[in-house]
Amino acid sequence: MSKELMESVPEFKDLIDFLKSHNLDEPVWKVLGGSPIHYKKLNALVVNMLSLRNTATDEIVNQVKDHLESVLLKAFTKTVLSSSANTKHIINIFREKQTTKIPKAELEAMGFPLDYPNKVFRDVFVAKEDLYIVPSSPAVSLIISENVQSAAGVRELRDKLFKPA
């Protein structure tokens, strides 16, 4: 789902308003992307805290940051770290090329066919006929592109996402 479409969902209005008013919308989009289920989880957390009278805004902001860190940590530990040796080679190719998509035929020609099931990558068609391999989620894409190698690296990525521009 596009960012504009996600922001137009009535159920997410209070969440989106809060995120935008605290400059959290871009980092949230970078980690969650267009996944309504991920926004629904974050929405439940934020709207619930907003309904409590004595909850400080800083506390809610910290909860949003912690939630994104948990999504990134899960992408790192349960997806990237636990992947097969072949998938780890493909991760390294993505990092070396500094890209978010590689033609499937190119990987196969290099001797790295995508193994299935695969939680790190998925196939997508680009321009109707060209099959590419892309990260399975925005969080996985960030883990790969930012060369995260440890849980401490996940924390550094979280902090980097929220640094003022």
N, C-alpha and C positions, 0 to 999 in steps of 0.2 A: 504494500500500500504506500502511495506517495506521502510525503510529509504534509502536503496541503490537505490531502484527503484525511489523513490521521487527525490533523488539527481541526477538521470540520465535524468530527464525530461528536454529537451532543453529549454523550456519556463522559467524554474526556475534557469537556470545557473547563471545569474547575482546575483540573490537573494542568492543562495546557496554559491557562491563565497564570497559575502559580509558577510554573516552570519559566515562562517568558518574563514574568515580573522579577525573577531572581537570576536571570541569564543562565538558566539550566537547560533550556530547550535544545540547544545545539549539542552539548555533551550527551544528553539523553538520546537524541536522534542518532548520534554516532555509534552508540552502544546497542540500542534496541532496534534501530531501523524502523521498518514499516510493519512490525509484528503487533497486531492488535492484542494478542494474548499477553505479551510482555507489558504493553501499556496498561492493560486491565489490572495486572498485578500491582504495578506502580500506582495506578489510580486508587486502588483499594487502600494502599498504605497512606498516600498523601491525603486523600479526602477524609479518611478516618481521623488522621492527626489534625486536619484543619477543623474538624467538627468538635474537637476538644478545646475548651475555652482557655486553658492555661498552657497550651503547647506553644513554646517559643518558635518563632520562624526559623531561627538558626538550627533548632533541633530538627525541624522538618527538612531543611536543606541538607543537613548531615545524614538524615535517613535516606534521602534520594541518592546522595553520593555513595553511601554504604550499599544501597541496593544495586547500583551500577557496578560497584566493585565485586559484589557477589556474583553478578552475571558474568563479568570478565573472568573471575577466578574459576567459575564452573567451566567456562569455555576453555580455559587453560588446562585445568587439571583433568576434567572428565572427557575433554575432546582432543585437544592437541597432545598433551602428555601421554595419553593412553592410546594414541594411534599406532598403526603398524609401522614397521621400518620403511616400507615403500612410501607410505603417506608422509613420513618424516622427510624423506628425500624430496618429495614434491613440495613440502613446506619450504625447504631450503632453496629450491628453484624459485619459488615465489619471492622469497626474501632477496635472493641474488638479483633477480630481474626487477625488483621493486614494483611489482604489478599486482593487480587484483583479479586478473583473468589470464588464462593461457589456453590456447587451442588444444583440445583433447588430442588431436592428431600429432601435435608437436611433442607432447609428453610421451605418447606411445612410441614415437620415432626415437626418442631419447632412451627408451627402455623402461619407462615408468607409467604403465597403464594404471588407471585408478582402480583400487581394490574396493570391493563392495561386501557388506555394507560399509559406508564411510560417513563418519560424523563430522569430518573436517571440511570436506569438499562435496560439491554437487555439480551435476551437468546442467548447463543452460544453453539454449539456442540464442545466438546473436545473429541478426540479419537472416532469419528463417532457416538458413542451411548450415551455418558454422556452429559447431558444438564446442563450447568452452568449459573449462573447469574453473569454478569460482569458490571462494570460502562459503561455508554453509550458513553463516550468519554474520551480521556486522561485528559482533563481539569477537568471533573467530578471526575475521579479517583484521581487526585492530591488533589482536595478539600476534598475528603473523607479520603485519606491516611494521609494527613497532618493535619487533624482534624480542618479545617478552620471553624470558628464559626461566623465570622463577616466580614464586608468590610475591616476593619483594618487588619484582618487576611489574606485577599486576598493580600493586599499590602505587608505584611510581607513575604508571600509565593513568591510573585514576586521578592522581594529583595533577598530572599534565593536562588532562582533559578539562579541568576546572580552573586552570590558571587564566587570569584575565588577559585578553588579547592586547 
